[in-house]
Amino acid sequence: MSSAVARALEDNRPLIVEAGTRTGKTLAYLIPALQSGKRIVVSTGTRALQDQIARHDIPLLRTILEQPFSAVVLKGVSNYACRRKLEDARVRIGGTSINALHDWASDSETGDRGEVEWLAEDAVEWTAITTTPDARVGPRCPYFERCFVTRARRLAENAQLILVNHALYFADRAIRAQRTGGRVLPDHDAVIFDEAHQLEDVATEHFGRRVSSRRVEELARDSSLAMAGMPLWTGREAIDAIRNVERTSVAMFSTLRPMLVGKGDDRLPLPEGLFDHPDRRSRWFELDTALEDLARVSETDGDATPDAEHGEVGEATSRSVLTGIARRAREIRDDLATLAEQRQKNHVYWGDTRATNTTLAASPIDIAELFRKHVVASGPTPIFTSATLAAAGDFAYTRARLGLHDADELLVSSPFDYSKQAMLYVPRDLPAPMDDTFSAAAAQRIRELLAITVGHAFLLFTSHRALRAAATLLADLPYPRFVQGDAPRASLVDRFRATPHAVLFGTGSFWEGVDVPGDALGLVVIDKLPFAPHTEPLVAARMAACAQTNADPFATIQVPAAAISLKQGFGRLIRRRDDRGIVAVLDHRIVTKAYGRTFLATLPPELPRTSSIEQVRRWWSPAVGQGRHDLPRDAAKQGGDRLAADHEVVPVEIA
């Protein structure tokens, strides 16, 4: 892999590499990247991997490589505490949490959200002390020289290696596409995408349009803060403009919300002509006018000459903050018009309502050409790597989704002996996943599995709804429980590692990028095959577009995407050569449906499987053979491509 990356950098050719778990892929791309003499951006799918590279791999490389190098972690603005907002929150809000954050920031070198492990993932206190790119004051801010974002960006300008996440990288691509000379990241020679299986989703979000009630609320909130803390902007007109934005936003989203209430996490397609209805059109026009009034007032006051009495703060108010508010107001206007008129026929229009936030969005149906234009052909040499880019050993799905038809490719297998280290358990006696009784039956089977391993388990679910249901049904487990959302992900994983017999309930991000080697994890339970819901508007639109080419949408899109996701979940289990454990997939379609072949062929070929929980119990028990690392040899040889009988273990290889 290292040689392939070196060639790609030298020849300026795109490269796709699937490298199995623990092949050392991070070092395999970092060493040639640093030896190339080029400026390299490494973009990761999760902040956890970003931090892992910074804390473990970079220090290791400094001891290995002879030449010195500079490396810096760069995150989005909202990941850093804003000293100006923090001081304002301390005076205006106060309280134990705000004061604790103030004390932390006084000693922190980075101001990074990841350092505040004691603060809940969705804590409102963090929102009060961070800012957005448009709300930053810039050089005129009295805290600019001490600003955490300023420091990080200055370090990045001079670094050879810059570590970012996908969201920040695509924010940079989007800004470069929209504004001449605009950029978030320094210019660079190459970009290495680790966890590249996430790129289609990230690119779809950044190349689309989105307006939410929360986005408008944040604009009004920042406008009010500007008015409260900056003396030039105190006129009656400014107050009225902000209140009109708040009032008209509530009115418009209130008329839309009943049409966008789905089941749980569901997104719903926006009806064509949604804003043709007189009441909804009127509400849209009122918000549009209010946003333009806010932009106009901001520009007028932003051009004012600051009072000498207020000095730098007054100038920062008039020039930077208010200009940013005006730009944000007009961007929301433009995005809302695009969503209301639905003129871009290569986009799918959808909306959803979760808690108090209502979202309208337009997403490109096919991002392959956009991706080629803004990433592959944009200048920096792109390298794509992940433990899961191929379905059944084939990169066709990834190539098609990202437009990588001319990229070189390499597939590197994992070094682990899955025939001895892991077992796949697929029960046949549970109800079908669509059955109303599935959740209760699955919860009971999870109890049986947890009794075998005495906890030490990840329970991975395909939706937040399923997670919540399981957390309720398993509320009385005799093991320590950690449930996604109770704390930041990194904090939950750290607590899981440190707590004997723990059980972690997760979905989404917990399927990938989580590393728990050793005895802490011995069981991974996956509730269902991770198919994207075919009713989800973007999935439905992509399947319809695929059908128009006379291809089978289910086989072309749904199956390979779900197989790659399953491989991600499976990869949580075996992280070292001495790890050993069970993966339980409670969805019997993997062995009863023809498309199950693709799922099984995407997993390690030597992986044994069984449908008998008694066989799982015997395999886990130290009394079997020479210990827990041995399997019944005659059982492992049986089966071929047929479904396992209740008493046997069969290999996953497809005959």
MIDREN-958900 format. One record per residue (C-alpha): residue number from 1; residue in three letters; x, y, z. Coordinates in pm, whole numbers, plus 50000, padded with zeros to 5 digits. Each point is the difference from the previous one (the first is absolute). Layout:
N
NUM; ALA; X; Y; Z
...
END
This chain:
655
1; MET; 50000; 50000; 50000
2; SER; 50281; 50237; 50087
3; SER; 50162; 49944; 49660
4; ALA; 49667; 50057; 49823
5; VAL; 49946; 50328; 50186
6; ALA; 50355; 50114; 49915
7; ARG; 49940; 49929; 49631
8; ALA; 49666; 50180; 50003
9; LEU; 50158; 50310; 50156
10; GLU; 50290; 49995; 49757
11; ASP; 49782; 49945; 49692
12; ASN; 49711; 50221; 50120
13; ARG; 49750; 49718; 49944
14; PRO; 49688; 49924; 50205
15; LEU; 50023; 49681; 50204
16; ILE; 49741; 49784; 50181
17; VAL; 50128; 49771; 50275
18; GLU; 49797; 49769; 50221
19; ALA; 50220; 49893; 50290
20; GLY; 49853; 49761; 50254
21; THR; 49984; 50071; 50370
22; ARG; 50342; 50039; 50164
23; THR; 50207; 49977; 49683
24; GLY; 50168; 50321; 50111
25; LYS; 49846; 50208; 49724
26; THR; 50051; 50330; 50184
27; LEU; 50378; 49951; 50008
28; ALA; 49985; 49858; 49648
29; TYR; 49877; 50331; 49860
30; LEU; 50162; 50241; 50247
31; ILE; 50357; 49883; 49939
32; PRO; 50001; 50048; 49619
33; ALA; 49796; 50319; 50043
34; LEU; 50261; 50153; 50230
35; GLN; 50289; 49872; 49790
36; SER; 49850; 50149; 49682
37; GLY; 50090; 50354; 50105
38; LYS; 49651; 50114; 49904
39; ARG; 49743; 50176; 50213
40; ILE; 49741; 49736; 50088
41; VAL; 49652; 50024; 50146
42; VAL; 49873; 49687; 50174
43; SER; 49620; 50004; 50022
44; THR; 49832; 49757; 50239
45; GLY; 49638; 49898; 50035
46; THR; 49991; 50050; 50374
47; ARG; 50162; 50234; 50248
48; ALA; 50094; 49687; 50199
49; LEU; 50234; 49880; 49724
50; GLN; 50129; 50354; 49956
51; ASP; 50093; 50009; 50369
52; GLN; 50143; 49647; 49989
53; ILE; 50237; 50093; 49718
54; ALA; 50106; 50316; 50183
55; ARG; 50051; 49835; 50339
56; HIS; 50149; 49664; 49898
57; ASP; 50117; 49975; 49639
58; ILE; 50168; 50339; 49965
59; PRO; 50212; 49960; 50319
60; LEU; 50096; 49650; 49884
61; LEU; 50107; 50130; 49659
62; ARG; 50219; 50264; 50162
63; THR; 50202; 49715; 50153
64; ILE; 50013; 49803; 49673
65; LEU; 50072; 50258; 49728
66; GLU; 50334; 50175; 49984
67; GLN; 49877; 50327; 49856
68; PRO; 49798; 50234; 50224
69; PHE; 49648; 50094; 49890
70; SER; 49722; 50226; 50118
71; ALA; 49643; 49876; 50049
72; VAL; 49688; 50171; 50130
73; VAL; 49639; 49905; 50076
74; LEU; 49742; 50236; 49855
75; LYS; 49628; 49974; 50079
76; GLY; 49688; 50196; 49916
77; VAL; 49940; 50327; 50184
78; SER; 49722; 49852; 50215
79; ASN; 50249; 49755; 50155
80; TYR; 50187; 50284; 50171
81; ALA; 49896; 50218; 50290
82; CYS; 49962; 50366; 49902
83; ARG; 50162; 50226; 50262
84; ARG; 49769; 50289; 49910
85; LYS; 49685; 49786; 50032
86; LEU; 50136; 49834; 50314
87; GLU; 50051; 50332; 50173
88; ASP; 49654; 50113; 49894
89; ALA; 49844; 49675; 50128
90; ARG; 50184; 50032; 50331
91; VAL; 49854; 50346; 50057
92; ARG; 49657; 49947; 49844
93; ILE; 49921; 49638; 50096
94; GLY; 50243; 49887; 50269
95; GLY; 49940; 49677; 50185
96; THR; 50218; 49704; 50097
97; SER; 50051; 49858; 49650
98; ILE; 50083; 50333; 49836
99; ASN; 50245; 50085; 50277
100; ALA; 50161; 49658; 49970
101; LEU; 50038; 50051; 49623
102; HIS; 50152; 50342; 50064
103; ASP; 50256; 49847; 50238
104; TRP; 50079; 49722; 49753
105; ALA; 50052; 50244; 49710
106; SER; 50235; 50210; 50213
107; ASP; 50240; 49706; 50023
108; SER; 49937; 49827; 49665
109; GLU; 50254; 50025; 49719
110; THR; 49749; 49905; 49729
111; GLY; 49647; 50089; 50120
112; ASP; 49890; 49673; 49838
113; ARG; 49654; 49860; 50084
114; GLY; 50156; 49654; 50024
115; GLU; 50177; 50099; 50322
116; VAL; 49669; 50060; 50181
117; GLU; 49903; 49639; 50062
118; TRP; 49772; 50084; 50292
119; LEU; 49761; 50204; 49783
120; ALA; 49709; 49818; 49833
121; GLU; 50015; 49966; 49622
122; ASP; 49705; 50234; 49936
123; ALA; 50057; 50237; 50293
124; VAL; 49858; 50349; 49942
125; GLU; 50290; 50146; 50196
126; TRP; 50239; 49917; 49715
127; THR; 49772; 50170; 49748
128; ALA; 50015; 50313; 50216
129; ILE; 50381; 50018; 49993
130; THR; 50082; 49906; 49642
131; THR; 49942; 50183; 49674
132; THR; 49960; 49947; 49626
133; PRO; 50225; 50097; 49707
134; ASP; 49771; 50290; 49907
135; ALA; 49967; 50125; 50356
136; ARG; 50374; 50030; 50060
137; VAL; 50111; 50360; 50040
138; GLY; 50346; 49942; 49854
139; PRO; 50312; 50216; 50052
140; ARG; 49802; 50280; 50164
141; CYS; 49885; 49777; 50285
142; PRO; 50179; 50091; 50324
143; TYR; 50062; 49627; 50057
144; PHE; 50130; 49934; 49647
145; GLU; 50364; 49939; 50090
146; ARG; 49899; 49761; 50280
147; CYS; 49721; 49838; 49794
148; PHE; 50019; 49620; 49986
149; VAL; 49887; 49997; 49635
150; THR; 50259; 50262; 49905
151; ARG; 50277; 49799; 50162
152; ALA; 49895; 49676; 49830
153; ARG; 49978; 50160; 49656
154; ARG; 50338; 50171; 50031
155; LEU; 50161; 49671; 50090
156; ALA; 49828; 49837; 49701
157; GLU; 50136; 50262; 49758
158; ASN; 50354; 49886; 50077
159; ALA; 49944; 49627; 50051
160; GLN; 50106; 49724; 49764
161; LEU; 49724; 49771; 50125
162; ILE; 49651; 50131; 50081
163; LEU; 49745; 49772; 50170
164; VAL; 49635; 50088; 49936
165; ASN; 49669; 49818; 49981
166; HIS; 49787; 49950; 49690
167; ALA; 49749; 50267; 50099
168; LEU; 50270; 50267; 50020
169; TYR; 50164; 49887; 49676
170; PHE; 49675; 50025; 49808
171; ALA; 49919; 50331; 50161
172; ASP; 50328; 50117; 49844
173; ARG; 49904; 49852; 49661
174; ALA; 49656; 50163; 50015
175; ILE; 50141; 50343; 50087
176; ARG; 50261; 49976; 49725
177; ALA; 49721; 49916; 49754
178; GLN; 49784; 50295; 50111
179; ARG; 50249; 50280; 50062
180; THR; 50307; 50097; 49804
181; GLY; 50293; 49994; 50240
182; GLY; 49788; 49852; 50279
183; ARG; 50141; 49708; 50196
184; VAL; 50003; 49836; 50341
185; LEU; 50316; 49790; 49961
186; PRO; 50344; 50095; 49871
187; ASP; 50082; 49901; 49643
188; HIS; 50139; 49647; 49988
189; ASP; 50146; 49746; 49756
190; ALA; 49807; 49688; 50098
191; VAL; 49713; 49886; 50217
192; ILE; 49973; 49657; 50161
193; PHE; 49645; 49904; 50095
194; ASP; 50000; 49748; 50284
195; GLU; 49658; 49842; 50071
196; ALA; 49923; 50086; 49638
197; HIS; 49683; 49789; 50002
198; GLN; 49827; 50305; 50154
199; LEU; 50082; 50239; 49717
200; GLU; 49680; 49971; 49799
201; ASP; 49786; 50098; 50299
202; VAL; 50227; 50290; 50097
203; ALA; 50025; 50132; 49644
204; THR; 49623; 49972; 49957
205; GLU; 49944; 50220; 50304
206; HIS; 50255; 50264; 49902
207; PHE; 49894; 50025; 49635
208; GLY; 49632; 50027; 50095
209; ARG; 49785; 50274; 50155
210; ARG; 49846; 49997; 50345
211; VAL; 49790; 50240; 50208
212; SER; 49883; 49913; 50350
213; SER; 49811; 50176; 50273
214; ARG; 50313; 49962; 50213
215; ARG; 50214; 50173; 49737
216; VAL; 49767; 50301; 50001
217; GLU; 49984; 49996; 50381
218; GLU; 50380; 50007; 50017
219; LEU; 50009; 50297; 49763
220; ALA; 49750; 50189; 50218
221; ARG; 50186; 49902; 50316
222; ASP; 50335; 50121; 49864
223; SER; 49835; 50320; 49881
224; SER; 49858; 50060; 50348
225; LEU; 50338; 49933; 50159
226; ALA; 50160; 50245; 49762
227; MET; 49743; 50261; 50093
228; ALA; 50042; 49935; 50374
229; GLY; 50377; 50012; 50001
230; MET; 50077; 50251; 49728
231; PRO; 49882; 50356; 50059
232; LEU; 49966; 50117; 49641
233; TRP; 49714; 49764; 49928
234; THR; 49734; 50115; 50244
235; GLY; 49744; 50168; 49778
236; ARG; 49629; 49916; 49998
237; GLU; 50030; 49882; 49640
238; ALA; 50254; 49734; 50091
239; ILE; 49785; 49872; 50288
240; ASP; 49695; 49981; 49775
241; ALA; 50196; 49822; 49726
242; ILE; 50118; 49726; 50237
243; ARG; 49655; 49953; 50151
244; ASN; 49843; 49978; 49655
245; VAL; 50243; 49726; 49900
246; GLU; 49912; 49806; 50315
247; ARG; 49625; 50053; 49957
248; THR; 49982; 49918; 49628
249; SER; 50227; 49697; 50040
250; VAL; 49773; 49854; 50269
251; ALA; 49696; 50071; 49782
252; MET; 50144; 49837; 49686
253; PHE; 50142; 49689; 50165
254; SER; 49679; 49955; 50202
255; THR; 49803; 49974; 49676
256; LEU; 50249; 49746; 49862
257; ARG; 50056; 49785; 50308
258; PRO; 49675; 49797; 49981
259; MET; 50093; 49893; 49646
260; LEU; 50346; 49879; 50105
261; VAL; 49926; 49790; 50306
262; GLY; 50109; 49647; 49911
263; LYS; 50062; 49692; 50207
264; GLY; 50304; 50037; 50222
265; ASP; 50306; 50086; 49791
266; ASP; 49821; 50011; 49664
267; ARG; 50058; 50266; 49739
268; LEU; 49704; 50080; 49778
269; PRO; 49998; 50122; 49640
270; LEU; 49886; 50359; 49953
271; PRO; 49685; 50006; 49784
272; GLU; 50035; 50183; 49671
273; GLY; 49840; 50339; 50027
274; LEU; 50031; 49995; 50379
275; PHE; 50007; 50379; 50007
276; ASP; 49724; 50045; 49741
277; HIS; 49748; 49992; 50283
278; PRO; 49910; 50365; 50077
279; ASP; 50063; 49974; 50375
280; ARG; 50341; 49832; 49965
281; ARG; 50103; 50234; 49719
282; SER; 49903; 50299; 50210
283; ARG; 50203; 49873; 50295
284; TRP; 50302; 49941; 49775
285; PHE; 49980; 50352; 49854
286; GLU; 49973; 50149; 50349
287; LEU; 50315; 49820; 50115
288; ASP; 50177; 50091; 49677
289; THR; 49920; 50369; 50057
290; ALA; 50105; 49982; 50366
291; LEU; 50335; 49845; 49907
292; GLU; 50064; 50268; 49739
293; ASP; 49912; 50272; 50252
294; LEU; 50245; 49850; 50248
295; ALA; 50271; 49988; 49733
296; ARG; 49933; 50361; 49899
297; VAL; 50007; 50129; 50360
298; SER; 50320; 49805; 50067
299; GLU; 50171; 50147; 49696
300; THR; 49887; 50353; 50088
301; ASP; 50128; 49981; 50357
302; GLY; 50308; 49809; 49889
303; ASP; 50102; 50295; 49784
304; ALA; 49969; 50243; 50289
305; THR; 50310; 50169; 50137
306; PRO; 50078; 49863; 50348
307; ASP; 50001; 50231; 50297
308; ALA; 50345; 50074; 50137
309; GLU; 49866; 49902; 50340
310; HIS; 49936; 49644; 49885
311; GLY; 50320; 49968; 49799
312; GLU; 50089; 49656; 49869
313; VAL; 49687; 49826; 50127
314; GLY; 49774; 50253; 49828
315; GLU; 50190; 49962; 49675
316; ALA; 49987; 49621; 50021
317; THR; 49624; 50024; 50048
318; SER; 49937; 50226; 49703
319; ARG; 50238; 49836; 49761
320; SER; 50018; 49627; 50070
321; VAL; 49713; 49871; 50210
322; LEU; 49728; 50194; 49822
323; THR; 50142; 49923; 49657
324; GLY; 49994; 49632; 50094
325; ILE; 49639; 50026; 50117
326; ALA; 49901; 50164; 49671
327; ARG; 50170; 49726; 49799
328; ARG; 49839; 49724; 50205
329; ALA; 49654; 50156; 49964
330; ARG; 50035; 50018; 49621
331; GLU; 50135; 49647; 49976
332; ILE; 49694; 49872; 50186
333; ARG; 49777; 50202; 49765
334; ASP; 50168; 49847; 49695
335; ASP; 49989; 49646; 50138
336; LEU; 49635; 50037; 50099
337; ALA; 49908; 50123; 49651
338; THR; 50177; 49699; 49846
339; LEU; 49810; 49765; 50230
340; ALA; 49663; 50166; 49949
341; GLU; 50024; 50018; 49620
342; GLN; 50156; 49651; 49951
343; ARG; 50147; 50092; 49663
344; GLN; 50310; 49779; 50017
345; LYS; 49870; 49676; 49852
346; ASN; 50320; 49808; 50079
347; HIS; 49930; 50045; 50371
348; VAL; 49759; 49830; 50236
349; TYR; 49806; 50222; 50241
350; TRP; 49927; 49876; 50350
351; GLY; 49924; 50112; 50352
352; ASP; 49976; 49872; 50353
353; THR; 49905; 50106; 50350
354; ARG; 50198; 49883; 50300
355; ALA; 49931; 50137; 50346
356; THR; 49962; 50375; 49945
357; ASN; 50198; 50021; 49677
358; THR; 49839; 49991; 49656
359; THR; 50221; 49960; 49692
360; LEU; 49945; 50056; 49629
361; ALA; 50272; 49870; 49769
362; ALA; 50098; 49941; 49639
363; SER; 50258; 49726; 49936
364; PRO; 50169; 49912; 49669
365; ILE; 49882; 49659; 49884
366; ASP; 50335; 49907; 49843
367; ILE; 50315; 50165; 50129
368; ALA; 50247; 49815; 49773
369; GLU; 50053; 50291; 49759
370; LEU; 50007; 50259; 50278
371; PHE; 50249; 49786; 50186
372; ARG; 50222; 49964; 49694
373; LYS; 49992; 50374; 49935
374; HIS; 50059; 50126; 50354
375; VAL; 50216; 49722; 50145
376; VAL; 50158; 49771; 49742
377; ALA; 50078; 50267; 49740
378; SER; 50043; 50294; 50236
379; GLY; 50378; 49983; 50024
380; PRO; 50107; 49802; 50308
381; THR; 50067; 49631; 49930
382; PRO; 49725; 49798; 50176
383; ILE; 50062; 49669; 50176
384; PHE; 49705; 49807; 50143
385; THR; 50038; 49737; 50269
386; SER; 49784; 49814; 50249
387; ALA; 49951; 49654; 50142
388; THR; 49672; 49989; 49803
389; LEU; 49998; 50126; 49642
390; ALA; 49937; 49672; 49815
391; ALA; 49686; 49787; 50000
392; ALA; 50081; 49631; 49950
393; GLY; 50352; 50101; 49895
394; ASP; 49883; 50241; 49727
395; PHE; 50051; 50380; 49995
396; ALA; 49729; 50055; 49735
397; TYR; 49752; 50157; 50243
398; THR; 50250; 50251; 50141
399; ARG; 50132; 50088; 49654
400; ALA; 49649; 50066; 49868
401; ARG; 49883; 50206; 50297
402; LEU; 50308; 50227; 50002
403; GLY; 50083; 50008; 49630
404; LEU; 50337; 49827; 50050
405; HIS; 50004; 49804; 49676
406; ASP; 50368; 50070; 49922
407; ALA; 50142; 49957; 50352
408; ASP; 50255; 49729; 50077
409; GLU; 49894; 49745; 50262
410; LEU; 50146; 49769; 50262
411; LEU; 49833; 49759; 50244
412; VAL; 50200; 49900; 50310
413; SER; 49852; 49730; 50220
414; SER; 49999; 49994; 50380
415; PRO; 50278; 49809; 50182
416; PHE; 49760; 49834; 50246
417; ASP; 49913; 49629; 50014
418; TYR; 49622; 50029; 50002
419; SER; 49960; 49621; 49988
420; LYS; 50115; 49992; 50363
421; GLN; 49941; 50351; 50127
422; ALA; 49634; 50058; 49914
423; MET; 49665; 49834; 49951
424; LEU; 49697; 50127; 49811
425; TYR; 49668; 49914; 50164
426; VAL; 49685; 50031; 49785
427; PRO; 49688; 49865; 50176
428; ARG; 49729; 49855; 49779
429; ASP; 49726; 49990; 50260
430; LEU; 49945; 50375; 50048
431; PRO; 49713; 50179; 49824
432; ALA; 50072; 50187; 49679
433; PRO; 50136; 50352; 50061
434; MET; 49679; 50154; 49865
435; ASP; 49784; 49803; 50246
436; ASP; 49847; 50192; 50289
437; THR; 50133; 49742; 50245
438; PHE; 50362; 50028; 49882
439; SER; 50116; 50262; 50253
440; ALA; 49881; 49804; 50303
441; ALA; 50137; 49671; 49868
442; ALA; 50333; 50160; 49909
443; ALA; 50028; 50153; 50348
444; GLN; 49947; 49660; 50160
445; ARG; 50268; 49844; 49775
446; ILE; 50237; 50282; 50090
447; ARG; 49948; 49912; 50367
448; GLU; 50102; 49640; 49926
449; LEU; 50310; 50110; 49811
450; LEU; 50101; 50245; 50274
451; ALA; 49970; 49719; 50255
452; ILE; 50255; 49801; 49799
453; THR; 50260; 50276; 49982
454; VAL; 49898; 50160; 50333
455; GLY; 49960; 50339; 49833
456; HIS; 50309; 50128; 49814
457; ALA; 49771; 50092; 49710
458; PHE; 49919; 50256; 49734
459; LEU; 49634; 50001; 49899
460; LEU; 49980; 50169; 49659
461; PHE; 49667; 50111; 49854
462; THR; 49900; 50120; 49655
463; SER; 49788; 50290; 50128
464; HIS; 49960; 50223; 50302
465; ARG; 49645; 49870; 50034
466; ALA; 50124; 49641; 50032
467; LEU; 50268; 50110; 50247
468; ARG; 49746; 50175; 50221
469; ALA; 49768; 49699; 49992
470; ALA; 50282; 49761; 50095
471; ALA; 50126; 50230; 50275
472; THR; 49650; 49994; 50151
473; LEU; 49954; 49624; 49964
474; LEU; 50346; 49936; 50150
475; ALA; 49984; 50264; 50272
476; ASP; 50042; 49739; 50276
477; LEU; 50319; 49836; 49872
478; PRO; 50231; 49889; 50284
479; TYR; 50295; 50168; 49826
480; PRO; 50118; 50362; 49983
481; ARG; 49821; 50169; 49708
482; PHE; 50121; 50285; 49780
483; VAL; 49748; 50143; 49754
484; GLN; 50085; 50223; 49705
485; GLY; 49908; 50361; 50068
486; ASP; 50062; 49989; 50374
487; ALA; 50351; 50144; 49949
488; PRO; 50239; 50074; 49708
489; ARG; 50090; 49690; 49803
490; ALA; 50368; 50000; 50099
491; SER; 49905; 50029; 50366
492; LEU; 49754; 49709; 49977
493; VAL; 50262; 49779; 49834
494; ASP; 50260; 50089; 50263
495; ARG; 49754; 49915; 50277
496; PHE; 49911; 49674; 49825
497; ARG; 50367; 49900; 49981
498; ALA; 50053; 50079; 50368
499; THR; 49686; 49826; 50133
500; PRO; 49997; 49619; 50038
501; HIS; 49708; 49815; 49837
502; ALA; 49863; 50318; 49839
503; VAL; 49740; 50013; 49722
504; LEU; 49989; 50290; 49754
505; PHE; 49690; 50085; 49793
506; GLY; 50085; 50188; 49680
507; THR; 49899; 50082; 49647
508; GLY; 50137; 50208; 49715
509; SER; 50353; 50108; 50090
510; PHE; 50055; 49707; 50239
511; TRP; 50002; 49761; 49704
512; GLU; 50341; 50134; 49900
513; GLY; 50311; 50172; 50128
514; VAL; 49967; 49846; 50348
515; ASP; 50303; 49805; 50119
516; VAL; 49961; 49774; 50305
517; PRO; 50270; 49732; 49992
518; GLY; 50043; 49741; 50273
519; ASP; 49765; 49840; 50249
520; ALA; 49764; 50300; 50030
521; LEU; 49816; 49893; 49683
522; GLY; 49905; 49641; 49927
523; LEU; 49659; 50034; 49834
524; VAL; 49861; 50222; 49725
525; VAL; 49625; 49971; 49935
526; ILE; 49855; 50148; 49679
527; ASP; 49623; 50017; 50003
528; LYS; 49928; 50010; 49625
529; LEU; 50174; 50013; 49665
530; PRO; 50074; 50372; 49962
531; PHE; 49793; 50076; 49692
532; ALA; 49925; 50366; 49952
533; PRO; 49619; 50043; 50012
534; HIS; 49869; 49987; 49642
535; THR; 49742; 50263; 50098
536; GLU; 50274; 50249; 50093
537; PRO; 49970; 50268; 49728
538; LEU; 50364; 50003; 49890
539; VAL; 50023; 49620; 49991
540; ALA; 49673; 49979; 49807
541; ALA; 50117; 50262; 49749
542; ARG; 50332; 49823; 49945
543; MET; 49828; 49668; 49952
544; ALA; 49758; 50157; 49750
545; ALA; 50291; 50155; 49809
546; CYS; 50173; 49661; 49997
547; ALA; 49685; 49830; 49867
548; GLN; 49992; 50246; 49709
549; THR; 50331; 49851; 49882
550; ASN; 49838; 49652; 49996
551; ALA; 50212; 49889; 50297
552; ASP; 49860; 49829; 50310
553; PRO; 49995; 50274; 50269
554; PHE; 49991; 49756; 50290
555; ALA; 50297; 49798; 49879
556; THR; 50193; 50302; 49870
557; ILE; 49955; 50241; 50291
558; GLN; 49829; 49851; 50305
559; VAL; 50184; 49669; 50035
560; PRO; 50361; 50118; 49957
561; ALA; 49942; 50305; 50221
562; ALA; 49850; 49786; 50277
563; ALA; 50273; 49736; 49964
564; ILE; 50267; 50266; 50049
565; SER; 49816; 50132; 50308
566; LEU; 49973; 49650; 50146
567; LYS; 50373; 49954; 49951
568; GLN; 50054; 50321; 50198
569; GLY; 49795; 49868; 50291
570; PHE; 50176; 49664; 49987
571; GLY; 50335; 50178; 50012
572; ARG; 49937; 50124; 50355
573; LEU; 50070; 49654; 50141
574; ILE; 50348; 49876; 49906
575; ARG; 50263; 50271; 50045
576; ARG; 50307; 49795; 50101
577; ARG; 50147; 49657; 49929
578; ASP; 49901; 49879; 50348
579; ASP; 49641; 50132; 49988
580; ARG; 49720; 49746; 49987
581; GLY; 49626; 50042; 49987
582; ILE; 49655; 49954; 49853
583; VAL; 49813; 50204; 49742
584; ALA; 49625; 49938; 50014
585; VAL; 49789; 50117; 49706
586; LEU; 49639; 49958; 50112
587; ASP; 49866; 50037; 49644
588; HIS; 49971; 49657; 49839
589; ARG; 49969; 50146; 49648
590; ILE; 50379; 49985; 49979
591; VAL; 49970; 49621; 49956
592; THR; 49644; 49957; 49867
593; LYS; 50002; 50253; 49714
594; ALA; 50200; 49976; 49679
595; TYR; 50151; 50345; 50053
596; GLY; 50144; 49870; 50328
597; ARG; 50287; 49859; 49792
598; THR; 50132; 50353; 49950
599; PHE; 49992; 50071; 50373
600; LEU; 50175; 49675; 50087
601; ALA; 50260; 50044; 49724
602; THR; 50078; 50348; 50138
603; LEU; 50088; 49849; 50339
604; PRO; 50325; 49802; 50051
605; PRO; 49974; 49677; 49795
606; GLU; 50134; 49776; 50278
607; LEU; 49750; 50126; 50259
608; PRO; 49801; 49709; 50152
609; ARG; 49630; 50043; 50065
610; THR; 49721; 49828; 50188
611; SER; 49629; 50037; 50062
612; SER; 50013; 49823; 50337
613; ILE; 50040; 50205; 50316
614; GLU; 50115; 49682; 50174
615; GLN; 50284; 49977; 49750
616; VAL; 50086; 50362; 50080
617; ARG; 50007; 49912; 50368
618; ARG; 50229; 49702; 49942
619; TRP; 50232; 50201; 49775
620; TRP; 50033; 50275; 50259
621; SER; 50056; 49759; 50288
622; PRO; 50362; 49932; 50104
623; ALA; 49906; 49634; 50032
624; VAL; 49983; 49950; 49621
625; GLY; 50309; 49834; 49849
626; GLN; 50325; 50154; 50122
627; GLY; 49831; 50320; 50113
628; ARG; 49784; 50286; 49877
629; HIS; 50212; 50047; 49687
630; ASP; 49915; 49660; 49850
631; LEU; 49699; 49900; 49790
632; PRO; 49852; 49654; 49946
633; ARG; 50200; 49903; 49691
634; ASP; 49746; 49760; 49847
635; ALA; 49718; 50252; 50047
636; ALA; 50201; 50276; 49834
637; LYS; 50044; 49787; 49688
638; GLN; 49630; 49943; 49942
639; GLY; 49741; 50197; 49815
640; GLY; 50130; 50167; 49683
641; ASP; 49741; 50248; 49879
642; ARG; 49700; 49855; 50182
643; LEU; 49833; 50131; 50310
644; ALA; 50155; 49877; 50325
645; ALA; 49808; 49735; 50188
646; ASP; 49941; 50070; 50365
647; HIS; 50294; 49786; 50112
648; GLU; 50272; 50099; 49756
649; VAL; 50250; 50271; 49913
650; VAL; 50057; 50070; 49630
651; PRO; 50243; 50220; 49807
652; VAL; 49869; 50307; 49824
653; GLU; 50170; 49915; 49671
654; ILE; 49758; 49994; 49707
655; ALA; 50016; 49677; 49799
END
